[in-house]
Amino acid sequence: MGVVICGQLLAVLILSSAAAAAADPDDERCMTHLSESLQDPLKNLQNWTTATFASPCQGFTSFLQGATCNNGRIYKLSLSNLSLKGTISPFLSNCTNLQSLDLSSNQLAGQIAPELQYLVNLAVLNLSSNRLSGPIPPQLALCAYLNVIDLHDNQLSGPIPQQLGLLVRLSVFDVSNNKLSGPIPPSLGNRSRNLARFNSSSYEGNKGLYGYPLAPMKNNKGLSVLAIVGIGLGSGFVSL
């Protein structure tokens, strides 16, 4: 009887170990596609192999460069300053437990995938200092836990999506030194009154961007837009 019980316990332990070692299929798919979309000229990601994608985590232990694990799932990716090239795979959305994504200070190009909206646990998004272009996806507003969005020093264009103002937890927002245009959404600009890291420096370096907290736009003779409007309302437009 005792032998039977011991055998059963051993079988349970073996099955438990196998389950702990097996990757979450979403994480495996996520990392496989991300690897295919990146170029690693300095060979910093040598342990990014099919074998490690099949079992990237064991409890809190990670077997992948740049990945941090929690309870067998990848919850943080930090691949900053590795001279990576390529694009950001939309299949990153499969890493559904991801809370922090840092791909800053690389040479990544292409657009920010709207599919990142499915990273519903994401709190930190840092894609700064790359060569990303195109619009900021308004779908990022669906990542309700976002606390940090850092996109500075890229080539992003178009307006800042109004929808990002719905991110009530957002305390750090930096889109400086891009090619953005249009008004700063008041729901974002007004936060600079209360948050030290939410100020005019977060928006500077975008020639077509205007609105608080940036200084009033000026025409080529030095008059601000507000001053011109005031002249027009007070006594008719003055010939300059």
Sine and cosine of phi, psi and omega as CSV:
sin_phi,cos_phi,sin_psi,cos_psi,sin_omega,cos_omega
0.00,0.00,-0.71,0.71,0.01,-1.00
-0.90,0.44,-0.58,0.81,0.02,-1.00
-0.91,0.42,-0.64,0.77,0.00,-1.00
-0.90,0.45,-0.71,0.71,0.00,-1.00
-0.89,0.45,-0.69,0.72,0.02,-1.00
-0.88,0.47,-0.64,0.77,0.03,-1.00
-0.90,0.45,-0.65,0.76,0.02,-1.00
-0.91,0.41,-0.67,0.75,0.02,-1.00
-0.89,0.45,-0.65,0.76,0.02,-1.00
-0.89,0.45,-0.65,0.76,0.02,-1.00
-0.90,0.44,-0.66,0.76,0.02,-1.00
-0.89,0.45,-0.68,0.73,0.00,-1.00
-0.90,0.44,-0.65,0.76,0.01,-1.00
-0.90,0.43,-0.70,0.71,0.01,-1.00
-0.90,0.43,-0.63,0.77,0.01,-1.00
-0.91,0.43,-0.66,0.75,0.02,-1.00
-0.91,0.42,-0.64,0.76,0.02,-1.00
-0.90,0.43,-0.65,0.76,0.01,-1.00
-0.91,0.41,-0.63,0.78,-0.01,-1.00
-0.92,0.40,-0.55,0.83,-0.05,-1.00
-0.98,0.18,-0.42,0.91,-0.05,-1.00
-0.95,0.32,0.66,-0.76,-0.01,-1.00
-0.97,0.23,0.46,-0.89,0.22,-0.97
-0.92,0.40,0.76,-0.64,-0.06,-1.00
-0.87,0.49,-0.50,0.87,0.04,-1.00
-0.93,0.37,-0.69,0.72,0.03,-1.00
-0.90,0.44,-0.65,0.76,0.00,-1.00
-0.89,0.46,-0.70,0.71,0.02,-1.00
-0.90,0.43,-0.68,0.73,0.00,-1.00
-0.85,0.53,-0.78,0.62,-0.09,-1.00
-0.95,0.31,-0.56,0.83,0.04,-1.00
-0.88,0.47,-0.74,0.67,-0.02,-1.00
-0.94,0.34,-0.60,0.80,0.04,-1.00
-0.89,0.46,-0.68,0.73,0.03,-1.00
-0.87,0.50,-0.63,0.78,0.00,-1.00
-0.93,0.36,-0.43,0.90,-0.05,-1.00
-1.00,0.01,-0.19,0.98,-0.05,-1.00
-0.96,-0.27,0.49,-0.87,0.17,-0.99
-0.91,-0.42,0.72,-0.69,-0.12,-0.99
-0.84,-0.54,0.97,0.25,-0.11,-0.99
-0.89,0.45,-0.45,0.89,-0.02,-1.00
-1.00,-0.06,0.08,1.00,0.05,-1.00
0.84,0.55,0.68,0.73,0.05,-1.00
-0.98,0.20,-0.31,0.95,-0.10,-1.00
-0.93,-0.38,0.72,0.69,-0.09,-1.00
-0.92,0.40,-0.42,0.91,0.02,-1.00
-1.00,0.00,0.18,0.98,0.12,-0.99
-0.99,0.10,1.00,0.06,-0.04,-1.00
-0.81,-0.58,0.21,-0.98,0.03,-1.00
-0.84,0.54,-0.62,0.79,-0.02,-1.00
-0.91,0.41,-0.70,0.71,-0.01,-1.00
-0.96,0.27,-0.48,0.88,0.09,-1.00
-0.91,0.42,-0.54,0.84,0.01,-1.00
-0.95,0.32,-0.39,0.92,0.03,-1.00
-0.50,-0.87,0.95,0.30,-0.08,-1.00
-0.97,0.22,-0.37,0.93,-0.10,-1.00
-0.73,-0.69,0.52,-0.86,0.23,-0.97
-0.67,-0.74,0.98,-0.21,-0.12,-0.99
0.90,0.43,-0.90,-0.44,0.02,-1.00
-0.99,-0.17,0.07,1.00,-0.02,-1.00
-1.00,-0.06,0.76,-0.66,0.03,-1.00
-0.95,-0.32,0.64,-0.77,0.06,-1.00
-0.95,-0.32,0.18,0.98,-0.02,-1.00
-0.89,-0.45,0.77,-0.64,0.10,-1.00
-0.82,0.58,0.79,-0.61,0.07,-1.00
1.00,0.05,-0.14,0.99,-0.03,-1.00
-0.98,-0.20,0.62,-0.78,0.12,-0.99
-0.87,-0.49,0.68,-0.73,-0.10,-0.99
-0.93,-0.38,0.45,-0.90,0.06,-1.00
-0.57,-0.82,0.91,-0.42,0.03,-1.00
0.83,0.56,0.65,0.76,0.09,-1.00
0.99,0.13,0.07,1.00,0.01,-1.00
-0.84,-0.54,0.53,-0.85,0.09,-1.00
-0.97,0.26,0.87,-0.50,0.01,-1.00
-0.89,-0.46,-0.10,0.99,0.02,-1.00
-0.53,-0.85,0.72,-0.69,0.11,-0.99
-0.83,-0.55,0.88,-0.48,0.00,-1.00
-0.82,-0.57,0.98,-0.19,-0.06,-1.00
-0.84,-0.54,0.64,0.77,-0.06,-1.00
-0.97,0.25,0.62,-0.79,0.18,-0.98
0.84,0.54,0.74,0.67,0.02,-1.00
-0.91,-0.42,0.16,0.99,-0.02,-1.00
0.87,0.49,0.51,0.86,0.00,-1.00
-0.95,0.30,0.59,-0.81,0.08,-1.00
-0.86,-0.51,0.05,-1.00,0.00,-1.00
0.96,-0.28,-0.48,-0.88,-0.06,-1.00
-0.77,-0.64,0.18,-0.98,0.04,-1.00
-1.00,-0.06,0.92,-0.39,-0.08,-1.00
-0.91,0.42,0.71,-0.70,0.10,-1.00
-0.91,0.43,-0.31,0.95,0.01,-1.00
-0.96,0.28,-0.06,1.00,0.17,-0.99
-0.83,0.56,-0.40,0.92,-0.01,-1.00
-0.89,0.45,-0.27,0.96,0.04,-1.00
-0.97,0.25,-0.32,0.95,0.05,-1.00
-0.99,0.17,0.94,0.35,-0.20,-0.98
-0.93,0.36,-0.24,0.97,0.03,-1.00
-1.00,-0.04,0.00,1.00,-0.09,-1.00
-0.91,0.42,0.78,-0.62,0.03,-1.00
-0.93,-0.37,-0.35,0.94,-0.01,-1.00
-0.61,-0.79,0.79,-0.62,0.01,-1.00
-0.78,-0.63,0.91,-0.41,-0.01,-1.00
-0.82,-0.57,0.96,-0.28,0.06,-1.00
-0.89,-0.45,0.42,0.91,-0.13,-0.99
-0.94,0.34,0.35,-0.94,0.11,-0.99
0.84,0.54,0.75,0.66,0.13,-0.99
-0.81,-0.58,-0.40,-0.92,0.01,-1.00
-0.79,-0.61,0.62,0.78,-0.04,-1.00
-0.96,0.29,0.63,-0.78,-0.03,-1.00
-0.83,-0.55,-0.08,-1.00,-0.02,-1.00
1.00,0.09,-0.22,-0.98,-0.08,-1.00
-0.98,-0.20,0.32,-0.95,0.12,-0.99
-0.98,0.21,0.86,-0.51,-0.10,-1.00
-0.92,0.38,0.81,-0.59,0.07,-1.00
-0.87,0.50,-0.38,0.93,-0.02,-1.00
-0.90,0.44,-0.23,0.97,0.06,-1.00
-0.87,0.49,-0.25,0.97,0.04,-1.00
-0.85,0.53,-0.39,0.92,-0.04,-1.00
-0.99,0.13,-0.03,1.00,0.11,-0.99
-0.99,0.11,0.96,0.29,-0.20,-0.98
-0.94,0.34,-0.24,0.97,0.03,-1.00
-0.99,-0.16,0.03,1.00,-0.11,-0.99
-0.92,0.40,0.79,-0.61,0.04,-1.00
-0.93,-0.37,-0.49,0.87,-0.04,-1.00
-0.79,-0.61,0.83,-0.56,0.07,-1.00
-0.81,-0.59,0.94,-0.35,0.00,-1.00
-0.83,-0.56,0.96,-0.26,0.03,-1.00
-0.88,-0.48,0.37,0.93,-0.12,-0.99
-0.93,0.37,0.34,-0.94,0.09,-1.00
0.83,0.56,0.82,0.57,0.13,-0.99
-0.76,-0.65,-0.41,-0.91,0.03,-1.00
-0.81,-0.58,0.56,0.83,-0.05,-1.00
-0.94,0.34,0.60,-0.80,-0.03,-1.00
-0.75,-0.67,0.01,-1.00,0.00,-1.00
0.99,0.12,-0.16,-0.99,-0.10,-1.00
-0.99,0.15,0.31,-0.95,0.21,-0.98
-0.98,0.18,0.85,-0.52,-0.06,-1.00
-0.91,0.42,0.83,-0.56,0.07,-1.00
-0.90,0.44,-0.34,0.94,-0.01,-1.00
-0.90,0.44,-0.29,0.96,0.05,-1.00
-0.86,0.50,-0.36,0.93,0.02,-1.00
-0.90,0.45,-0.30,0.95,0.02,-1.00
-0.98,0.18,-0.17,0.98,0.10,-1.00
-1.00,0.07,0.99,0.17,-0.23,-0.97
-0.90,0.43,-0.32,0.95,-0.04,-1.00
-1.00,-0.04,0.04,1.00,-0.04,-1.00
-0.85,0.52,0.82,-0.57,0.04,-1.00
-0.94,-0.34,-0.47,0.89,-0.03,-1.00
-0.73,-0.68,0.80,-0.61,0.20,-0.98
-0.80,-0.60,0.93,-0.37,-0.01,-1.00
-0.85,-0.52,0.94,-0.34,-0.05,-1.00
-0.83,-0.56,0.28,0.96,-0.12,-0.99
-0.91,0.41,0.39,-0.92,0.04,-1.00
0.84,0.54,0.85,0.52,0.16,-0.99
-0.74,-0.67,-0.37,-0.93,0.04,-1.00
-0.79,-0.61,0.57,0.82,-0.03,-1.00
-0.93,0.37,0.57,-0.82,-0.06,-1.00
-0.73,-0.69,0.14,-0.99,-0.01,-1.00
1.00,0.05,-0.11,-0.99,-0.04,-1.00
-0.99,0.14,0.30,-0.95,0.19,-0.98
-0.98,0.20,0.85,-0.53,-0.06,-1.00
-0.86,0.51,0.76,-0.65,0.06,-1.00
-0.84,0.54,-0.54,0.84,-0.09,-1.00
-0.87,0.49,-0.42,0.91,-0.02,-1.00
-0.90,0.43,-0.34,0.94,0.07,-1.00
-0.91,0.41,-0.23,0.97,0.02,-1.00
-0.98,0.19,-0.17,0.98,-0.03,-1.00
-0.99,0.17,1.00,0.00,-0.14,-0.99
-0.94,0.35,-0.37,0.93,0.01,-1.00
-1.00,0.07,-0.15,0.99,-0.11,-0.99
-0.91,0.42,0.87,-0.50,0.00,-1.00
-0.85,-0.53,-0.24,0.97,0.07,-1.00
-0.76,-0.65,0.83,-0.55,-0.02,-1.00
-0.60,-0.80,0.88,-0.47,-0.06,-1.00
-0.70,-0.72,0.92,-0.40,0.06,-1.00
-0.84,-0.54,0.39,0.92,-0.06,-1.00
-0.90,0.43,0.45,-0.89,0.07,-1.00
0.86,0.52,0.83,0.56,0.15,-0.99
-0.79,-0.62,-0.43,-0.91,0.05,-1.00
-0.82,-0.58,0.59,0.81,-0.05,-1.00
-0.96,0.28,0.40,-0.91,-0.02,-1.00
-0.58,-0.81,0.22,-0.98,0.03,-1.00
1.00,-0.02,-0.07,-1.00,-0.06,-1.00
-0.98,0.20,0.53,-0.85,0.16,-0.99
-0.97,0.23,0.83,-0.55,0.01,-1.00
-0.82,0.57,0.79,-0.61,-0.01,-1.00
-0.82,0.58,-0.54,0.84,-0.01,-1.00
-0.91,0.42,-0.35,0.94,0.10,-1.00
-0.99,-0.13,-0.74,0.68,-0.05,-1.00
-0.86,0.51,-0.62,0.78,-0.06,-1.00
-0.94,0.35,-0.29,0.96,0.01,-1.00
-0.94,0.35,-0.32,0.95,-0.01,-1.00
-0.91,0.42,-0.28,0.96,0.03,-1.00
-0.93,0.36,-0.46,0.89,-0.11,-0.99
-0.91,-0.42,-0.35,0.93,-0.10,-1.00
-0.91,-0.42,0.85,-0.53,-0.07,-1.00
-0.89,0.46,-0.50,0.86,-0.05,-1.00
-0.99,-0.13,0.37,0.93,0.01,-1.00
-0.76,-0.64,0.93,0.37,-0.12,-0.99
-0.77,-0.64,-0.16,-0.99,-0.09,-1.00
-0.87,0.50,-0.51,0.86,0.00,-1.00
-0.90,0.44,-0.34,0.94,0.03,-1.00
-0.94,0.33,-0.28,0.96,-0.11,-0.99
-0.87,-0.50,-0.17,0.99,-0.09,-1.00
-0.92,0.40,0.39,-0.92,0.02,-1.00
1.00,0.08,0.25,0.97,0.11,-0.99
-0.87,-0.49,0.98,-0.19,-0.17,-0.98
-0.86,0.50,-0.53,0.85,-0.06,-1.00
-1.00,-0.09,0.11,0.99,-0.05,-1.00
-1.00,-0.07,0.65,-0.76,-0.01,-1.00
-0.52,-0.86,0.25,-0.97,-0.02,-1.00
0.93,-0.38,0.28,-0.96,0.00,-1.00
-0.87,0.49,0.67,-0.74,0.21,0.98
-1.00,-0.09,0.20,0.98,0.08,-1.00
-0.93,0.36,0.44,-0.90,0.09,-1.00
-0.90,0.44,0.48,-0.88,0.01,-1.00
-0.82,0.57,0.63,-0.78,0.04,-1.00
-0.90,0.43,0.53,-0.85,0.02,-1.00
-0.87,-0.50,0.55,-0.83,0.11,-0.99
-0.99,0.12,-0.03,-1.00,-0.11,-0.99
-0.95,0.30,-0.01,1.00,0.07,-1.00
-0.94,-0.35,0.13,0.99,0.14,-0.99
1.00,-0.09,-0.12,0.99,0.03,-1.00
-0.99,0.13,0.72,-0.70,0.05,-1.00
-0.96,0.29,0.36,-0.93,0.04,-1.00
-0.85,0.52,-0.64,0.77,-0.01,-1.00
-0.90,0.43,-0.61,0.79,0.00,-1.00
-0.91,0.41,-0.66,0.75,0.02,-1.00
-0.89,0.46,-0.68,0.73,0.03,-1.00
-0.88,0.47,-0.65,0.76,0.01,-1.00
-0.89,0.46,-0.67,0.74,0.04,-1.00
-0.88,0.48,-0.68,0.74,-0.03,-1.00
-0.90,0.43,-0.62,0.79,-0.02,-1.00
-0.97,0.25,-0.54,0.84,-0.12,-0.99
-0.99,0.16,-0.71,0.70,-0.13,-0.99
-0.51,-0.86,0.45,0.90,-0.03,-1.00
0.99,0.11,0.44,-0.90,-0.04,-1.00
-0.93,0.37,0.69,-0.72,-0.03,-1.00
-1.00,-0.05,0.67,-0.75,0.07,-1.00
-0.96,0.29,0.84,-0.54,-0.07,-1.00
-0.98,-0.22,0.00,0.00,0.00,0.00
